[in-house]
Amino acid sequence: MSEESESVSVSVPESVPEVRGVTPDRLLHTGGGDQPTAEDLVLASGRDLTPESLEWARRRLSEEGRSAMDKRLP
């Protein structure tokens, strides 16, 4: 196993300044066009995938829609 850190290559327009050590906002967003699944919500909340946590997530998504996920992510 290599001691070197993994690198990710992202195409960035020249107009976007590079700041080392800070993850750009464009890489942090979840993509508002997707409908989150119960599994997504459970994992975003830091819970284990169990039948109970999946049921909790289904209820939250049913009641709150996408905002259930937005409330748990930065």
Biopython code that builds the backbone (N, CA, C, O; Angstrom):
import numpy as np
from Bio.PDB.StructureBuilder import StructureBuilder

atoms = [
    (1, "MET", "N", (0.844, -1.186, 0.000)),
    (1, "MET", "CA", (0.000, 0.000, 0.000)),
    (1, "MET", "C", (0.882, 1.239, 0.000)),
    (1, "MET", "O", (1.876, 1.296, 0.724)),
    (2, "SER", "N", (0.535, 2.193, -0.779)),
    (2, "SER", "CA", (1.338, 3.399, -0.932)),
    (2, "SER", "C", (1.129, 4.358, 0.233)),
    (2, "SER", "O", (0.029, 4.460, 0.776)),
    (3, "GLU", "N", (2.178, 5.049, 0.603)),
    (3, "GLU", "CA", (2.102, 6.071, 1.647)),
    (3, "GLU", "C", (1.576, 7.391, 1.114)),
    (3, "GLU", "O", (1.251, 8.294, 1.885)),
    (4, "GLU", "N", (1.492, 7.506, -0.229)),
    (4, "GLU", "CA", (1.041, 8.754, -0.841)),
    (4, "GLU", "C", (-0.470, 8.895, -0.713)),
    (4, "GLU", "O", (-1.199, 7.904, -0.758)),
    (5, "SER", "N", (-0.937, 10.135, -0.552)),
    (5, "SER", "CA", (-2.375, 10.368, -0.475)),
    (5, "SER", "C", (-2.991, 10.269, -1.862)),
    (5, "SER", "O", (-2.343, 10.534, -2.874)),
    (6, "GLU", "N", (-4.265, 9.879, -1.877)),
    (6, "GLU", "CA", (-4.970, 9.785, -3.143)),
    (6, "GLU", "C", (-5.277, 11.177, -3.660)),
    (6, "GLU", "O", (-5.481, 12.105, -2.878)),
    (7, "SER", "N", (-5.311, 11.321, -4.963)),
    (7, "SER", "CA", (-5.566, 12.605, -5.586)),
    (7, "SER", "C", (-6.799, 12.505, -6.468)),
    (7, "SER", "O", (-7.007, 11.499, -7.145)),
    (8, "VAL", "N", (-7.611, 13.549, -6.457)),
    (8, "VAL", "CA", (-8.792, 13.609, -7.298)),
    (8, "VAL", "C", (-8.611, 14.754, -8.271)),
    (8, "VAL", "O", (-8.274, 15.869, -7.871)),
    (9, "SER", "N", (-8.832, 14.486, -9.540)),
    (9, "SER", "CA", (-8.692, 15.508, -10.564)),
    (9, "SER", "C", (-10.059, 16.082, -10.899)),
    (9, "SER", "O", (-10.981, 15.346, -11.250)),
    (10, "VAL", "N", (-10.186, 17.412, -10.788)),
    (10, "VAL", "CA", (-11.442, 18.087, -11.065)),
    (10, "VAL", "C", (-11.159, 19.215, -12.039)),
    (10, "VAL", "O", (-10.204, 19.972, -11.864)),
    (11, "SER", "N", (-11.992, 19.326, -13.065)),
    (11, "SER", "CA", (-11.850, 20.414, -14.019)),
    (11, "SER", "C", (-12.438, 21.681, -13.412)),
    (11, "SER", "O", (-13.618, 21.717, -13.062)),
    (12, "VAL", "N", (-11.616, 22.718, -13.287)),
    (12, "VAL", "CA", (-12.030, 23.961, -12.644)),
    (12, "VAL", "C", (-11.823, 25.114, -13.619)),
    (12, "VAL", "O", (-10.746, 25.238, -14.202)),
    (13, "PRO", "N", (-12.830, 25.955, -13.808)),
    (13, "PRO", "CA", (-12.647, 27.124, -14.671)),
    (13, "PRO", "C", (-11.529, 28.014, -14.137)),
    (13, "PRO", "O", (-11.330, 28.115, -12.926)),
    (14, "GLU", "N", (-10.803, 28.659, -15.047)),
    (14, "GLU", "CA", (-9.684, 29.507, -14.640)),
    (14, "GLU", "C", (-10.116, 30.677, -13.765)),
    (14, "GLU", "O", (-9.302, 31.227, -13.025)),
    (15, "SER", "N", (-11.392, 31.064, -13.842)),
    (15, "SER", "CA", (-11.871, 32.211, -13.068)),
    (15, "SER", "C", (-12.058, 31.889, -11.590)),
    (15, "SER", "O", (-12.278, 32.791, -10.781)),
    (16, "VAL", "N", (-11.972, 30.598, -11.229)),
    (16, "VAL", "CA", (-12.149, 30.204, -9.830)),
    (16, "VAL", "C", (-10.780, 30.146, -9.165)),
    (16, "VAL", "O", (-9.930, 29.352, -9.568)),
    (17, "PRO", "N", (-10.556, 30.985, -8.142)),
    (17, "PRO", "CA", (-9.252, 30.969, -7.473)),
    (17, "PRO", "C", (-9.066, 29.672, -6.687)),
    (17, "PRO", "O", (-10.026, 29.127, -6.142)),
    (18, "GLU", "N", (-7.838, 29.184, -6.633)),
    (18, "GLU", "CA", (-7.537, 27.963, -5.893)),
    (18, "GLU", "C", (-7.056, 28.316, -4.489)),
    (18, "GLU", "O", (-6.179, 29.161, -4.310)),
    (19, "VAL", "N", (-7.635, 27.665, -3.518)),
    (19, "VAL", "CA", (-7.224, 27.845, -2.134)),
    (19, "VAL", "C", (-6.808, 26.471, -1.627)),
    (19, "VAL", "O", (-7.627, 25.553, -1.592)),
    (20, "ARG", "N", (-5.568, 26.321, -1.241)),
    (20, "ARG", "CA", (-5.086, 25.014, -0.788)),
    (20, "ARG", "C", (-5.604, 24.709, 0.604)),
    (20, "ARG", "O", (-5.641, 25.580, 1.474)),
    (21, "GLY", "N", (-6.007, 23.445, 0.807)),
    (21, "GLY", "CA", (-6.452, 23.004, 2.108)),
    (21, "GLY", "C", (-7.925, 23.256, 2.391)),
    (21, "GLY", "O", (-8.420, 22.892, 3.458)),
    (22, "VAL", "N", (-8.637, 23.878, 1.447)),
    (22, "VAL", "CA", (-10.060, 24.154, 1.623)),
    (22, "VAL", "C", (-10.820, 23.488, 0.484)),
    (22, "VAL", "O", (-10.481, 23.675, -0.685)),
    (23, "THR", "N", (-11.844, 22.715, 0.820)),
    (23, "THR", "CA", (-12.657, 22.076, -0.211)),
    (23, "THR", "C", (-13.617, 23.099, -0.793)),
    (23, "THR", "O", (-14.377, 23.722, -0.051)),
    (24, "PRO", "N", (-13.596, 23.284, -2.108)),
    (24, "PRO", "CA", (-14.481, 24.270, -2.736)),
    (24, "PRO", "C", (-15.949, 23.898, -2.562)),
    (24, "PRO", "O", (-16.289, 22.715, -2.531)),
    (25, "ASP", "N", (-16.810, 24.888, -2.450)),
    (25, "ASP", "CA", (-18.242, 24.660, -2.269)),
    (25, "ASP", "C", (-18.825, 23.754, -3.345)),
    (25, "ASP", "O", (-19.691, 22.932, -3.048)),
    (26, "ARG", "N", (-18.370, 23.884, -4.584)),
    (26, "ARG", "CA", (-18.953, 23.104, -5.675)),
    (26, "ARG", "C", (-18.771, 21.603, -5.468)),
    (26, "ARG", "O", (-19.468, 20.807, -6.096)),
    (27, "LEU", "N", (-17.843, 21.205, -4.596)),
    (27, "LEU", "CA", (-17.637, 19.789, -4.317)),
    (27, "LEU", "C", (-18.382, 19.318, -3.072)),
    (27, "LEU", "O", (-18.425, 18.117, -2.804)),
    (28, "LEU", "N", (-18.966, 20.233, -2.309)),
    (28, "LEU", "CA", (-19.623, 19.885, -1.057)),
    (28, "LEU", "C", (-21.118, 19.669, -1.190)),
    (28, "LEU", "O", (-21.716, 18.996, -0.350)),
    (29, "HIS", "N", (-21.724, 20.211, -2.201)),
    (29, "HIS", "CA", (-23.178, 20.144, -2.319)),
    (29, "HIS", "C", (-23.652, 18.757, -2.748)),
    (29, "HIS", "O", (-22.966, 18.060, -3.496)),
    (30, "THR", "N", (-24.828, 18.366, -2.269)),
    (30, "THR", "CA", (-25.348, 17.028, -2.517)),
    (30, "THR", "C", (-26.060, 16.901, -3.855)),
    (30, "THR", "O", (-26.351, 15.781, -4.276)),
    (31, "GLY", "N", (-26.343, 17.959, -4.514)),
    (31, "GLY", "CA", (-27.075, 17.888, -5.772)),
    (31, "GLY", "C", (-28.560, 17.958, -5.513)),
    (31, "GLY", "O", (-29.215, 16.924, -5.378)),
    (32, "GLY", "N", (-29.100, 19.152, -5.442)),
    (32, "GLY", "CA", (-30.485, 19.362, -5.065)),
    (32, "GLY", "C", (-31.509, 18.731, -5.970)),
    (32, "GLY", "O", (-32.684, 18.686, -5.607)),
    (33, "GLY", "N", (-31.122, 18.238, -7.135)),
    (33, "GLY", "CA", (-32.078, 17.641, -8.045)),
    (33, "GLY", "C", (-32.427, 16.202, -7.705)),
    (33, "GLY", "O", (-33.409, 15.664, -8.216)),
    (34, "ASP", "N", (-31.643, 15.583, -6.859)),
    (34, "ASP", "CA", (-31.877, 14.183, -6.511)),
    (34, "ASP", "C", (-32.837, 14.078, -5.339)),
    (34, "ASP", "O", (-32.804, 14.897, -4.421)),
    (35, "GLN", "N", (-33.701, 13.057, -5.379)),
    (35, "GLN", "CA", (-34.563, 12.766, -4.237)),
    (35, "GLN", "C", (-33.798, 11.803, -3.337)),
    (35, "GLN", "O", (-33.462, 10.703, -3.776)),
    (36, "PRO", "N", (-33.512, 12.178, -2.101)),
    (36, "PRO", "CA", (-32.748, 11.296, -1.222)),
    (36, "PRO", "C", (-33.560, 10.053, -0.857)),
    (36, "PRO", "O", (-34.788, 10.097, -0.776)),
    (37, "THR", "N", (-32.859, 8.957, -0.643)),
    (37, "THR", "CA", (-33.497, 7.722, -0.218)),
    (37, "THR", "C", (-33.437, 7.631, 1.302)),
    (37, "THR", "O", (-32.744, 8.408, 1.958)),
    (38, "ALA", "N", (-34.172, 6.674, 1.846)),
    (38, "ALA", "CA", (-34.121, 6.452, 3.290)),
    (38, "ALA", "C", (-32.694, 6.115, 3.717)),
    (38, "ALA", "O", (-32.244, 6.559, 4.774)),
    (39, "GLU", "N", (-31.982, 5.336, 2.909)),
    (39, "GLU", "CA", (-30.602, 4.985, 3.227)),
    (39, "GLU", "C", (-29.726, 6.230, 3.270)),
    (39, "GLU", "O", (-28.881, 6.361, 4.156)),
    (40, "ASP", "N", (-29.919, 7.154, 2.315)),
    (40, "ASP", "CA", (-29.158, 8.407, 2.297)),
    (40, "ASP", "C", (-29.364, 9.176, 3.595)),
    (40, "ASP", "O", (-28.408, 9.670, 4.192)),
    (41, "LEU", "N", (-30.612, 9.273, 4.024)),
    (41, "LEU", "CA", (-30.935, 10.043, 5.218)),
    (41, "LEU", "C", (-30.354, 9.398, 6.472)),
    (41, "LEU", "O", (-29.838, 10.095, 7.346)),
    (42, "VAL", "N", (-30.432, 8.079, 6.565)),
    (42, "VAL", "CA", (-29.855, 7.380, 7.721)),
    (42, "VAL", "C", (-28.358, 7.645, 7.800)),
    (42, "VAL", "O", (-27.842, 7.984, 8.865)),
    (43, "LEU", "N", (-27.662, 7.493, 6.683)),
    (43, "LEU", "CA", (-26.219, 7.703, 6.682)),
    (43, "LEU", "C", (-25.852, 9.156, 6.954)),
    (43, "LEU", "O", (-24.877, 9.423, 7.656)),
    (44, "ALA", "N", (-26.614, 10.096, 6.410)),
    (44, "ALA", "CA", (-26.344, 11.520, 6.648)),
    (44, "ALA", "C", (-26.541, 11.891, 8.113)),
    (44, "ALA", "O", (-25.916, 12.828, 8.609)),
    (45, "SER", "N", (-27.412, 11.154, 8.804)),
    (45, "SER", "CA", (-27.664, 11.453, 10.210)),
    (45, "SER", "C", (-26.666, 10.762, 11.133)),
    (45, "SER", "O", (-26.700, 10.959, 12.348)),
    (46, "GLY", "N", (-25.774, 9.949, 10.554)),
    (46, "GLY", "CA", (-24.754, 9.284, 11.355)),
    (46, "GLY", "C", (-25.244, 8.017, 12.037)),
    (46, "GLY", "O", (-24.572, 7.499, 12.929)),
    (47, "ARG", "N", (-26.385, 7.515, 11.638)),
    (47, "ARG", "CA", (-26.941, 6.298, 12.243)),
    (47, "ARG", "C", (-26.514, 5.066, 11.451)),
    (47, "ARG", "O", (-26.079, 5.162, 10.304)),
    (48, "ASP", "N", (-26.649, 3.910, 12.091)),
    (48, "ASP", "CA", (-26.416, 2.636, 11.417)),
    (48, "ASP", "C", (-27.654, 2.264, 10.609)),
    (48, "ASP", "O", (-28.778, 2.615, 10.968)),
    (49, "LEU", "N", (-27.425, 1.545, 9.510)),
    (49, "LEU", "CA", (-28.543, 1.065, 8.694)),
    (49, "LEU", "C", (-29.181, -0.125, 9.388)),
    (49, "LEU", "O", (-28.655, -1.238, 9.344)),
    (50, "THR", "N", (-30.305, 0.113, 10.021)),
    (50, "THR", "CA", (-31.081, -0.941, 10.680)),
    (50, "THR", "C", (-32.524, -0.798, 10.218)),
    (50, "THR", "O", (-32.896, 0.250, 9.691)),
    (51, "PRO", "N", (-33.328, -1.808, 10.400)),
    (51, "PRO", "CA", (-34.747, -1.668, 10.031)),
    (51, "PRO", "C", (-35.414, -0.485, 10.736)),
    (51, "PRO", "O", (-36.237, 0.211, 10.141)),
    (52, "GLU", "N", (-35.059, -0.259, 11.997)),
    (52, "GLU", "CA", (-35.653, 0.848, 12.757)),
    (52, "GLU", "C", (-35.221, 2.208, 12.215)),
    (52, "GLU", "O", (-36.039, 3.118, 12.079)),
    (53, "SER", "N", (-33.925, 2.338, 11.906)),
    (53, "SER", "CA", (-33.450, 3.633, 11.391)),
    (53, "SER", "C", (-33.987, 3.901, 9.993)),
    (53, "SER", "O", (-34.245, 5.052, 9.642)),
    (54, "LEU", "N", (-34.159, 2.858, 9.191)),
    (54, "LEU", "CA", (-34.737, 3.037, 7.854)),
    (54, "LEU", "C", (-36.196, 3.460, 7.953)),
    (54, "LEU", "O", (-36.649, 4.300, 7.176)),
    (55, "GLU", "N", (-36.927, 2.897, 8.889)),
    (55, "GLU", "CA", (-38.323, 3.295, 9.093)),
    (55, "GLU", "C", (-38.395, 4.747, 9.561)),
    (55, "GLU", "O", (-39.253, 5.507, 9.110)),
    (56, "TRP", "N", (-37.492, 5.130, 10.468)),
    (56, "TRP", "CA", (-37.413, 6.522, 10.921)),
    (56, "TRP", "C", (-37.192, 7.446, 9.722)),
    (56, "TRP", "O", (-37.851, 8.477, 9.583)),
    (57, "ALA", "N", (-36.252, 7.056, 8.862)),
    (57, "ALA", "CA", (-35.920, 7.882, 7.699)),
    (57, "ALA", "C", (-37.094, 7.964, 6.721)),
    (57, "ALA", "O", (-37.355, 9.028, 6.158)),
    (58, "ARG", "N", (-37.785, 6.877, 6.519)),
    (58, "ARG", "CA", (-38.955, 6.901, 5.632)),
    (58, "ARG", "C", (-40.021, 7.863, 6.163)),
    (58, "ARG", "O", (-40.636, 8.607, 5.398)),
    (59, "ARG", "N", (-40.230, 7.838, 7.473)),
    (59, "ARG", "CA", (-41.205, 8.770, 8.067)),
    (59, "ARG", "C", (-40.757, 10.215, 7.884)),
    (59, "ARG", "O", (-41.556, 11.073, 7.508)),
    (60, "ARG", "N", (-39.477, 10.485, 8.149)),
    (60, "ARG", "CA", (-38.965, 11.853, 7.990)),
    (60, "ARG", "C", (-39.134, 12.320, 6.548)),
    (60, "ARG", "O", (-39.599, 13.435, 6.312)),
    (61, "LEU", "N", (-38.765, 11.486, 5.587)),
    (61, "LEU", "CA", (-38.880, 11.867, 4.176)),
    (61, "LEU", "C", (-40.335, 12.059, 3.779)),
    (61, "LEU", "O", (-40.648, 12.945, 2.985)),
    (62, "SER", "N", (-41.211, 11.251, 4.315)),
    (62, "SER", "CA", (-42.637, 11.381, 4.024)),
    (62, "SER", "C", (-43.192, 12.694, 4.569)),
    (62, "SER", "O", (-43.987, 13.363, 3.910)),
    (63, "GLU", "N", (-42.770, 13.050, 5.766)),
    (63, "GLU", "CA", (-43.274, 14.261, 6.419)),
    (63, "GLU", "C", (-42.584, 15.539, 5.936)),
    (63, "GLU", "O", (-43.234, 16.572, 5.771)),
    (64, "GLU", "N", (-41.271, 15.470, 5.710)),
    (64, "GLU", "CA", (-40.483, 16.676, 5.444)),
    (64, "GLU", "C", (-39.964, 16.782, 4.024)),
    (64, "GLU", "O", (-39.520, 17.856, 3.617)),
    (65, "GLY", "N", (-40.005, 15.703, 3.257)),
    (65, "GLY", "CA", (-39.457, 15.728, 1.907)),
    (65, "GLY", "C", (-37.957, 15.951, 1.925)),
    (65, "GLY", "O", (-37.267, 15.547, 2.862)),
    (66, "ARG", "N", (-37.462, 16.593, 0.887)),
    (66, "ARG", "CA", (-36.018, 16.835, 0.747)),
    (66, "ARG", "C", (-35.434, 17.624, 1.914)),
    (66, "ARG", "O", (-34.254, 17.465, 2.227)),
    (67, "SER", "N", (-36.225, 18.463, 2.558)),
    (67, "SER", "CA", (-35.694, 19.266, 3.664)),
    (67, "SER", "C", (-35.217, 18.393, 4.819)),
    (67, "SER", "O", (-34.395, 18.837, 5.621)),
    (68, "ALA", "N", (-35.721, 17.149, 4.923)),
    (68, "ALA", "CA", (-35.227, 16.233, 5.955)),
    (68, "ALA", "C", (-33.733, 16.012, 5.783)),
    (68, "ALA", "O", (-32.998, 15.941, 6.768)),
    (69, "MET", "N", (-33.278, 15.902, 4.538)),
    (69, "MET", "CA", (-31.852, 15.732, 4.257)),
    (69, "MET", "C", (-31.112, 17.046, 4.441)),
    (69, "MET", "O", (-30.022, 17.071, 5.012)),
    (70, "ASP", "N", (-31.693, 18.130, 3.965)),
    (70, "ASP", "CA", (-31.034, 19.437, 4.052)),
    (70, "ASP", "C", (-30.774, 19.842, 5.498)),
    (70, "ASP", "O", (-29.783, 20.517, 5.781)),
    (71, "LYS", "N", (-31.645, 19.442, 6.411)),
    (71, "LYS", "CA", (-31.485, 19.785, 7.827)),
    (71, "LYS", "C", (-30.291, 19.068, 8.452)),
    (71, "LYS", "O", (-29.771, 19.510, 9.476)),
    (72, "ARG", "N", (-29.854, 17.971, 7.849)),
    (72, "ARG", "CA", (-28.799, 17.171, 8.444)),
    (72, "ARG", "C", (-27.451, 17.354, 7.768)),
    (72, "ARG", "O", (-26.443, 16.837, 8.250)),
    (73, "LEU", "N", (-27.418, 18.074, 6.673)),
    (73, "LEU", "CA", (-26.156, 18.317, 5.972)),
    (73, "LEU", "C", (-25.789, 19.794, 6.069)),
    (73, "LEU", "O", (-26.663, 20.656, 6.157)),
    (74, "PRO", "N", (-24.487, 20.077, 6.052)),
    (74, "PRO", "CA", (-24.066, 21.495, 6.118)),
    (74, "PRO", "C", (-24.472, 22.270, 4.889)),
    (74, "PRO", "O", (-24.194, 23.465, 4.793)),
]
sb = StructureBuilder()
sb.init_structure("model")
sb.init_model(0)
sb.init_chain("A")
sb.init_seg("    ")
for serial, (resi, resn, name, xyz) in enumerate(atoms, 1):
    if name == "N":
        sb.init_residue(resn, " ", resi, " ")
    sb.init_atom(name, np.array(xyz, "f"), 0.0, 1.0, " ", f" {name:<3s}", serial, name[0])
structure = sb.get_structure()
